[in-house]
Amino acid sequence: MTIPFFACAVSLAFAWRGQRGAAVWLAVAAIAALVVLLKLHATDPLAINL
């Protein structure tokens, strides 16, 4: 779950260094990965044992 957040951090580093194209594409990929991971996580059944 943390990979998209690390990708956003790297994207900010790319933007800071002036590589805006790479920063935009990495940010878009990070958001897409985050949406996919959240969709997979939200549909998992809860395993609650009482």
PDB file of N, CA, C and O in Angstrom, chain B, residues numbered from 101:
ATOM      1  N   MET B 101       0.813  -1.196   0.000  1.00  0.00           N
ATOM      2  CA  MET B 101       0.000   0.000   0.000  1.00  0.00           C
ATOM      3  C   MET B 101       0.859   1.265   0.000  1.00  0.00           C
ATOM      4  O   MET B 101       0.358   2.334  -0.348  1.00  0.00           O
ATOM      5  N   THR B 102       2.097   1.180   0.367  1.00  0.00           N
ATOM      6  CA  THR B 102       2.911   2.399   0.454  1.00  0.00           C
ATOM      7  C   THR B 102       3.615   2.748  -0.851  1.00  0.00           C
ATOM      8  O   THR B 102       4.142   3.853  -0.983  1.00  0.00           O
ATOM      9  N   ILE B 103       3.635   1.843  -1.804  1.00  0.00           N
ATOM     10  CA  ILE B 103       4.353   2.092  -3.054  1.00  0.00           C
ATOM     11  C   ILE B 103       3.837   3.346  -3.773  1.00  0.00           C
ATOM     12  O   ILE B 103       4.655   4.135  -4.247  1.00  0.00           O
ATOM     13  N   PRO B 104       2.515   3.567  -3.877  1.00  0.00           N
ATOM     14  CA  PRO B 104       2.076   4.803  -4.535  1.00  0.00           C
ATOM     15  C   PRO B 104       2.545   6.071  -3.821  1.00  0.00           C
ATOM     16  O   PRO B 104       2.800   7.082  -4.474  1.00  0.00           O
ATOM     17  N   PHE B 105       2.662   6.035  -2.504  1.00  0.00           N
ATOM     18  CA  PHE B 105       3.103   7.216  -1.776  1.00  0.00           C
ATOM     19  C   PHE B 105       4.594   7.474  -2.005  1.00  0.00           C
ATOM     20  O   PHE B 105       5.016   8.627  -2.091  1.00  0.00           O
ATOM     21  N   PHE B 106       5.387   6.415  -2.102  1.00  0.00           N
ATOM     22  CA  PHE B 106       6.796   6.592  -2.441  1.00  0.00           C
ATOM     23  C   PHE B 106       6.932   7.107  -3.872  1.00  0.00           C
ATOM     24  O   PHE B 106       7.804   7.927  -4.160  1.00  0.00           O
ATOM     25  N   ALA B 107       6.070   6.627  -4.764  1.00  0.00           N
ATOM     26  CA  ALA B 107       6.100   7.103  -6.146  1.00  0.00           C
ATOM     27  C   ALA B 107       5.752   8.593  -6.206  1.00  0.00           C
ATOM     28  O   ALA B 107       6.346   9.330  -6.993  1.00  0.00           O
ATOM     29  N   CYS B 108       4.812   9.036  -5.399  1.00  0.00           N
ATOM     30  CA  CYS B 108       4.483  10.467  -5.350  1.00  0.00           C
ATOM     31  C   CYS B 108       5.665  11.279  -4.833  1.00  0.00           C
ATOM     32  O   CYS B 108       5.920  12.379  -5.322  1.00  0.00           O
ATOM     33  N   ALA B 109       6.380  10.754  -3.860  1.00  0.00           N
ATOM     34  CA  ALA B 109       7.562  11.451  -3.351  1.00  0.00           C
ATOM     35  C   ALA B 109       8.639  11.564  -4.432  1.00  0.00           C
ATOM     36  O   ALA B 109       9.276  12.608  -4.573  1.00  0.00           O
ATOM     37  N   VAL B 110       8.836  10.500  -5.182  1.00  0.00           N
ATOM     38  CA  VAL B 110       9.812  10.534  -6.272  1.00  0.00           C
ATOM     39  C   VAL B 110       9.328  11.491  -7.363  1.00  0.00           C
ATOM     40  O   VAL B 110      10.131  12.190  -7.981  1.00  0.00           O
ATOM     41  N   SER B 111       8.032  11.520  -7.592  1.00  0.00           N
ATOM     42  CA  SER B 111       7.469  12.446  -8.563  1.00  0.00           C
ATOM     43  C   SER B 111       7.739  13.893  -8.158  1.00  0.00           C
ATOM     44  O   SER B 111       8.070  14.724  -9.003  1.00  0.00           O
ATOM     45  N   LEU B 112       7.599  14.194  -6.874  1.00  0.00           N
ATOM     46  CA  LEU B 112       7.923  15.540  -6.404  1.00  0.00           C
ATOM     47  C   LEU B 112       9.406  15.850  -6.591  1.00  0.00           C
ATOM     48  O   LEU B 112       9.771  16.977  -6.923  1.00  0.00           O
ATOM     49  N   ALA B 113      10.251  14.856  -6.378  1.00  0.00           N
ATOM     50  CA  ALA B 113      11.686  15.060  -6.590  1.00  0.00           C
ATOM     51  C   ALA B 113      11.977  15.340  -8.067  1.00  0.00           C
ATOM     52  O   ALA B 113      12.795  16.203  -8.386  1.00  0.00           O
ATOM     53  N   PHE B 114      11.307  14.609  -8.969  1.00  0.00           N
ATOM     54  CA  PHE B 114      11.471  14.875 -10.402  1.00  0.00           C
ATOM     55  C   PHE B 114      11.028  16.283 -10.750  1.00  0.00           C
ATOM     56  O   PHE B 114      11.695  16.979 -11.515  1.00  0.00           O
ATOM     57  N   ALA B 115       9.893  16.706 -10.184  1.00  0.00           N
ATOM     58  CA  ALA B 115       9.392  18.054 -10.463  1.00  0.00           C
ATOM     59  C   ALA B 115      10.359  19.113  -9.941  1.00  0.00           C
ATOM     60  O   ALA B 115      10.566  20.142 -10.584  1.00  0.00           O
ATOM     61  N   TRP B 116      10.938  18.861  -8.797  1.00  0.00           N
ATOM     62  CA  TRP B 116      11.878  19.810  -8.208  1.00  0.00           C
ATOM     63  C   TRP B 116      13.135  19.945  -9.057  1.00  0.00           C
ATOM     64  O   TRP B 116      13.729  21.020  -9.139  1.00  0.00           O
ATOM     65  N   ARG B 117      13.535  18.837  -9.691  1.00  0.00           N
ATOM     66  CA  ARG B 117      14.733  18.860 -10.533  1.00  0.00           C
ATOM     67  C   ARG B 117      14.446  19.370 -11.941  1.00  0.00           C
ATOM     68  O   ARG B 117      15.358  19.490 -12.759  1.00  0.00           O
ATOM     69  N   GLY B 118      13.181  19.670 -12.224  1.00  0.00           N
ATOM     70  CA  GLY B 118      12.844  20.238 -13.523  1.00  0.00           C
ATOM     71  C   GLY B 118      12.411  19.236 -14.568  1.00  0.00           C
ATOM     72  O   GLY B 118      12.227  19.605 -15.728  1.00  0.00           O
ATOM     73  N   GLN B 119      12.242  17.987 -14.195  1.00  0.00           N
ATOM     74  CA  GLN B 119      11.808  16.946 -15.131  1.00  0.00           C
ATOM     75  C   GLN B 119      10.296  16.769 -14.995  1.00  0.00           C
ATOM     76  O   GLN B 119       9.815  15.801 -14.406  1.00  0.00           O
ATOM     77  N   ARG B 120       9.565  17.727 -15.555  1.00  0.00           N
ATOM     78  CA  ARG B 120       8.118  17.745 -15.345  1.00  0.00           C
ATOM     79  C   ARG B 120       7.407  16.606 -16.036  1.00  0.00           C
ATOM     80  O   ARG B 120       6.422  16.092 -15.505  1.00  0.00           O
ATOM     81  N   GLY B 121       7.870  16.193 -17.199  1.00  0.00           N
ATOM     82  CA  GLY B 121       7.220  15.086 -17.919  1.00  0.00           C
ATOM     83  C   GLY B 121       7.249  13.803 -17.108  1.00  0.00           C
ATOM     84  O   GLY B 121       6.231  13.126 -16.969  1.00  0.00           O
ATOM     85  N   ALA B 122       8.406  13.471 -16.576  1.00  0.00           N
ATOM     86  CA  ALA B 122       8.532  12.269 -15.756  1.00  0.00           C
ATOM     87  C   ALA B 122       7.718  12.395 -14.476  1.00  0.00           C
ATOM     88  O   ALA B 122       7.132  11.420 -14.006  1.00  0.00           O
ATOM     89  N   ALA B 123       7.685  13.591 -13.919  1.00  0.00           N
ATOM     90  CA  ALA B 123       6.932  13.812 -12.686  1.00  0.00           C
ATOM     91  C   ALA B 123       5.440  13.603 -12.905  1.00  0.00           C
ATOM     92  O   ALA B 123       4.766  12.989 -12.078  1.00  0.00           O
ATOM     93  N   VAL B 124       4.934  14.106 -14.004  1.00  0.00           N
ATOM     94  CA  VAL B 124       3.500  13.970 -14.286  1.00  0.00           C
ATOM     95  C   VAL B 124       3.143  12.512 -14.515  1.00  0.00           C
ATOM     96  O   VAL B 124       2.169  12.016 -13.949  1.00  0.00           O
ATOM     97  N   TRP B 125       3.915  11.825 -15.332  1.00  0.00           N
ATOM     98  CA  TRP B 125       3.596  10.421 -15.624  1.00  0.00           C
ATOM     99  C   TRP B 125       3.721   9.547 -14.391  1.00  0.00           C
ATOM    100  O   TRP B 125       2.926   8.626 -14.204  1.00  0.00           O
ATOM    101  N   LEU B 126       4.695   9.816 -13.556  1.00  0.00           N
ATOM    102  CA  LEU B 126       4.844   9.030 -12.329  1.00  0.00           C
ATOM    103  C   LEU B 126       3.712   9.336 -11.355  1.00  0.00           C
ATOM    104  O   LEU B 126       3.240   8.431 -10.666  1.00  0.00           O
ATOM    105  N   ALA B 127       3.275  10.562 -11.281  1.00  0.00           N
ATOM    106  CA  ALA B 127       2.151  10.916 -10.414  1.00  0.00           C
ATOM    107  C   ALA B 127       0.868  10.256 -10.896  1.00  0.00           C
ATOM    108  O   ALA B 127       0.082   9.765 -10.085  1.00  0.00           O
ATOM    109  N   VAL B 128       0.648  10.239 -12.199  1.00  0.00           N
ATOM    110  CA  VAL B 128      -0.540   9.582 -12.756  1.00  0.00           C
ATOM    111  C   VAL B 128      -0.494   8.083 -12.486  1.00  0.00           C
ATOM    112  O   VAL B 128      -1.508   7.485 -12.127  1.00  0.00           O
ATOM    113  N   ALA B 129       0.672   7.474 -12.655  1.00  0.00           N
ATOM    114  CA  ALA B 129       0.811   6.043 -12.378  1.00  0.00           C
ATOM    115  C   ALA B 129       0.596   5.749 -10.897  1.00  0.00           C
ATOM    116  O   ALA B 129      -0.001   4.730 -10.548  1.00  0.00           O
ATOM    117  N   ALA B 130       1.075   6.624 -10.028  1.00  0.00           N
ATOM    118  CA  ALA B 130       0.899   6.439  -8.588  1.00  0.00           C
ATOM    119  C   ALA B 130      -0.577   6.536  -8.201  1.00  0.00           C
ATOM    120  O   ALA B 130      -1.059   5.756  -7.380  1.00  0.00           O
ATOM    121  N   ILE B 131      -1.281   7.480  -8.784  1.00  0.00           N
ATOM    122  CA  ILE B 131      -2.713   7.622  -8.480  1.00  0.00           C
ATOM    123  C   ILE B 131      -3.485   6.417  -8.988  1.00  0.00           C
ATOM    124  O   ILE B 131      -4.383   5.922  -8.308  1.00  0.00           O
ATOM    125  N   ALA B 132      -3.140   5.939 -10.186  1.00  0.00           N
ATOM    126  CA  ALA B 132      -3.810   4.751 -10.721  1.00  0.00           C
ATOM    127  C   ALA B 132      -3.534   3.535  -9.839  1.00  0.00           C
ATOM    128  O   ALA B 132      -4.444   2.754  -9.562  1.00  0.00           O
ATOM    129  N   ALA B 133      -2.300   3.368  -9.400  1.00  0.00           N
ATOM    130  CA  ALA B 133      -1.966   2.246  -8.523  1.00  0.00           C
ATOM    131  C   ALA B 133      -2.693   2.359  -7.193  1.00  0.00           C
ATOM    132  O   ALA B 133      -3.149   1.356  -6.644  1.00  0.00           O
ATOM    133  N   LEU B 134      -2.803   3.568  -6.678  1.00  0.00           N
ATOM    134  CA  LEU B 134      -3.515   3.775  -5.421  1.00  0.00           C
ATOM    135  C   LEU B 134      -4.990   3.423  -5.558  1.00  0.00           C
ATOM    136  O   LEU B 134      -5.563   2.797  -4.666  1.00  0.00           O
ATOM    137  N   VAL B 135      -5.602   3.814  -6.652  1.00  0.00           N
ATOM    138  CA  VAL B 135      -7.008   3.483  -6.877  1.00  0.00           C
ATOM    139  C   VAL B 135      -7.201   1.974  -6.980  1.00  0.00           C
ATOM    140  O   VAL B 135      -8.146   1.430  -6.409  1.00  0.00           O
ATOM    141  N   VAL B 136      -6.321   1.302  -7.699  1.00  0.00           N
ATOM    142  CA  VAL B 136      -6.422  -0.159  -7.833  1.00  0.00           C
ATOM    143  C   VAL B 136      -6.231  -0.832  -6.478  1.00  0.00           C
ATOM    144  O   VAL B 136      -6.995  -1.729  -6.122  1.00  0.00           O
ATOM    145  N   LEU B 137      -5.230  -0.413  -5.728  1.00  0.00           N
ATOM    146  CA  LEU B 137      -4.986  -1.032  -4.430  1.00  0.00           C
ATOM    147  C   LEU B 137      -6.123  -0.765  -3.453  1.00  0.00           C
ATOM    148  O   LEU B 137      -6.487  -1.649  -2.678  1.00  0.00           O
ATOM    149  N   LEU B 138      -6.687   0.432  -3.475  1.00  0.00           N
ATOM    150  CA  LEU B 138      -7.817   0.727  -2.601  1.00  0.00           C
ATOM    151  C   LEU B 138      -9.041  -0.087  -2.999  1.00  0.00           C
ATOM    152  O   LEU B 138      -9.793  -0.537  -2.134  1.00  0.00           O
ATOM    153  N   LYS B 139      -9.248  -0.282  -4.304  1.00  0.00           N
ATOM    154  CA  LYS B 139     -10.371  -1.098  -4.768  1.00  0.00           C
ATOM    155  C   LYS B 139     -10.198  -2.545  -4.302  1.00  0.00           C
ATOM    156  O   LYS B 139     -11.159  -3.172  -3.858  1.00  0.00           O
ATOM    157  N   LEU B 140      -8.990  -3.069  -4.399  1.00  0.00           N
ATOM    158  CA  LEU B 140      -8.740  -4.442  -3.940  1.00  0.00           C
ATOM    159  C   LEU B 140      -8.886  -4.549  -2.432  1.00  0.00           C
ATOM    160  O   LEU B 140      -9.407  -5.542  -1.924  1.00  0.00           O
ATOM    161  N   HIS B 141      -8.432  -3.537  -1.719  1.00  0.00           N
ATOM    162  CA  HIS B 141      -8.488  -3.554  -0.265  1.00  0.00           C
ATOM    163  C   HIS B 141      -9.923  -3.403   0.242  1.00  0.00           C
ATOM    164  O   HIS B 141     -10.312  -4.043   1.219  1.00  0.00           O
ATOM    165  N   ALA B 142     -10.696  -2.562  -0.419  1.00  0.00           N
ATOM    166  CA  ALA B 142     -12.060  -2.285   0.036  1.00  0.00           C
ATOM    167  C   ALA B 142     -12.991  -3.465  -0.203  1.00  0.00           C
ATOM    168  O   ALA B 142     -14.027  -3.572   0.453  1.00  0.00           O
ATOM    169  N   THR B 143     -12.640  -4.353  -1.129  1.00  0.00           N
ATOM    170  CA  THR B 143     -13.527  -5.477  -1.432  1.00  0.00           C
ATOM    171  C   THR B 143     -13.121  -6.753  -0.713  1.00  0.00           C
ATOM    172  O   THR B 143     -13.762  -7.788  -0.897  1.00  0.00           O
ATOM    173  N   ASP B 144     -12.072  -6.705   0.101  1.00  0.00           N
ATOM    174  CA  ASP B 144     -11.677  -7.888   0.880  1.00  0.00           C
ATOM    175  C   ASP B 144     -12.704  -8.151   1.981  1.00  0.00           C
ATOM    176  O   ASP B 144     -13.153  -7.221   2.651  1.00  0.00           O
ATOM    177  N   PRO B 145     -13.071  -9.411   2.164  1.00  0.00           N
ATOM    178  CA  PRO B 145     -13.960  -9.707   3.292  1.00  0.00           C
ATOM    179  C   PRO B 145     -13.190  -9.589   4.608  1.00  0.00           C
ATOM    180  O   PRO B 145     -12.001  -9.898   4.683  1.00  0.00           O
ATOM    181  N   LEU B 146     -13.884  -9.145   5.618  1.00  0.00           N
ATOM    182  CA  LEU B 146     -13.258  -9.017   6.931  1.00  0.00           C
ATOM    183  C   LEU B 146     -13.212 -10.383   7.607  1.00  0.00           C
ATOM    184  O   LEU B 146     -14.205 -11.109   7.628  1.00  0.00           O
ATOM    185  N   ALA B 147     -12.071 -10.719   8.149  1.00  0.00           N
ATOM    186  CA  ALA B 147     -11.905 -11.984   8.860  1.00  0.00           C
ATOM    187  C   ALA B 147     -11.922 -11.685  10.359  1.00  0.00           C
ATOM    188  O   ALA B 147     -10.873 -11.544  10.988  1.00  0.00           O
ATOM    189  N   ILE B 148     -13.113 -11.591  10.911  1.00  0.00           N
ATOM    190  CA  ILE B 148     -13.267 -11.272  12.334  1.00  0.00           C
ATOM    191  C   ILE B 148     -13.625 -12.545  13.068  1.00  0.00           C
ATOM    192  O   ILE B 148     -14.664 -13.153  12.809  1.00  0.00           O
ATOM    193  N   ASN B 149     -12.773 -12.940  13.973  1.00  0.00           N
ATOM    194  CA  ASN B 149     -13.027 -14.123  14.792  1.00  0.00           C
ATOM    195  C   ASN B 149     -13.277 -13.677  16.229  1.00  0.00           C
ATOM    196  O   ASN B 149     -12.399 -13.122  16.889  1.00  0.00           O
ATOM    197  N   LEU B 150     -14.485 -13.932  16.689  1.00  0.00           N
ATOM    198  CA  LEU B 150     -14.823 -13.544  18.059  1.00  0.00           C
ATOM    199  C   LEU B 150     -14.838 -14.752  18.971  1.00  0.00           C
ATOM    200  O   LEU B 150     -15.103 -14.621  20.166  1.00  0.00           O
TER     201      LEU B 150
END
